[in-house]
Amino acid sequence: MPEISRYIVRGATMVCSCGSHGRKINLPVSHGSYINNKPMMNQWDCVPIENVPEFGVCSSPANPSNAPVTLVGEDGKPVAGKPCVPAILSCWMDTKEDTIVDGFAALTTNSKLICSLGGMITFKTDGQHDE
């Protein structure tokens, strides 16, 4: 039985298939729609750095950076490689077209983004509850 998708709000945790760290989606200014007193996100909340932060170390062979970085991984061990710099190809896909947030389709836990370096960005949590 498929998992029910849930709406995404500010603070939901995302992961990138090429990144070493999970990160929270940001929304600098609310669109005016809320769940559990937290602002809902829409398909255009995909701006690198503003909405979608770096995911630590990038494992994509397509990453052109020559700047090595070493971070403490989520497991406490060092992770070394090239720094992640999200290069988003388009807005969020697999959105909830029949739920409109500030004129655009709402994000759900099924939504995803594609980075031009080969990463797939998906949601680990919906952000609706303190995590």
C-alpha positions in Angstrom: 0.0 0.0 0.0 1.5 3.4 -1.0 2.4 5.9 1.7 0.0 8.8 1.8 1.7 12.1 0.7 1.6 15.0 3.2 1.9 18.7 2.6 5.4 20.3 3.0 5.8 23.3 5.3 8.8 25.5 6.1 11.4 23.4 7.9 10.8 20.0 6.2 14.0 18.0 5.8 15.3 17.3 2.3 18.0 15.0 1.1 19.9 14.9 -2.2 21.0 11.6 -3.7 24.5 13.1 -4.2 24.7 15.1 -1.0 26.2 14.0 2.4 23.8 15.9 4.6 20.1 16.4 5.0 18.9 20.0 5.1 15.7 22.0 5.9 13.8 23.8 3.2 13.4 27.5 3.9 10.7 30.0 3.1 11.8 33.6 3.8 8.2 35.0 3.5 5.1 33.0 4.1 2.6 32.5 1.2 -0.3 32.9 3.7 -1.4 29.3 3.8 -0.6 27.3 7.0 -0.7 23.8 8.4 -0.1 23.4 12.2 0.7 27.2 12.2 3.6 26.5 9.8 3.7 28.1 6.3 3.0 25.8 3.3 5.4 25.6 0.4 4.6 25.7 -3.4 6.3 24.4 -6.6 8.3 27.6 -7.1 10.0 27.4 -3.7 13.1 25.9 -5.4 15.6 28.8 -5.4 19.1 27.6 -4.5 20.3 29.0 -1.1 17.0 30.9 -0.5 14.8 27.8 -0.4 17.2 24.9 -1.1 20.5 25.0 0.8 23.7 23.1 0.1 23.7 19.4 1.0 27.2 19.2 2.4 29.7 17.3 0.3 28.6 16.4 -3.3 29.5 13.0 -4.6 28.5 13.7 -8.2 31.3 13.2 -10.7 29.8 16.1 -12.7 30.6 18.6 -9.9 33.1 21.0 -11.5 34.5 22.4 -8.2 38.2 22.2 -7.5 37.7 23.4 -3.9 38.0 20.4 -1.5 35.9 20.5 1.7 35.8 18.3 4.8 32.7 18.3 7.0 31.6 16.3 10.0 29.1 13.8 8.7 25.7 13.1 10.2 27.3 10.0 11.7 30.0 12.1 13.3 32.7 10.9 11.0 34.6 13.2 8.5 33.2 13.5 5.0 35.6 14.9 2.3 35.0 15.9 -1.3 33.6 18.7 -3.4 31.2 21.2 -1.8 27.6 21.0 -2.8 26.2 23.9 -4.7 22.6 23.2 -5.8 22.1 23.8 -9.6 18.3 23.3 -9.9 17.0 22.5 -13.4 13.3 23.5 -12.9 10.6 23.9 -10.3 9.5 21.1 -8.0 7.9 18.1 -9.8 5.1 15.8 -8.6 3.3 18.6 -6.8 -0.4 18.6 -5.6 -2.0 20.4 -8.6 -5.4 20.6 -7.0 -4.1 22.4 -3.8 -3.1 25.9 -4.6 -0.7 27.9 -2.3 -0.3 31.5 -3.4 -1.3 30.7 -7.0 0.8 27.6 -7.5 0.6 23.9 -6.7 1.5 22.8 -3.2 4.5 20.7 -2.3 4.0 17.2 -0.8 6.3 14.5 0.5 6.2 13.0 -3.1 7.6 16.2 -4.7 11.2 16.2 -6.1 13.8 18.4 -7.7 16.6 17.6 -10.1 20.0 19.1 -9.8 21.9 19.6 -13.1 24.8 17.8 -11.5 22.8 14.6 -11.3 21.3 14.7 -7.8 17.6 14.0 -7.0 16.3 16.1 -4.1 13.4 14.5 -2.1 11.8 15.0 1.3 12.6 13.0 4.3 10.0 14.7 6.6 7.1 17.0 6.0 8.1 19.6 8.6 4.6 19.8 10.1 5.7 18.6 13.5 8.8 19.6 15.5 11.6 17.4 14.3 
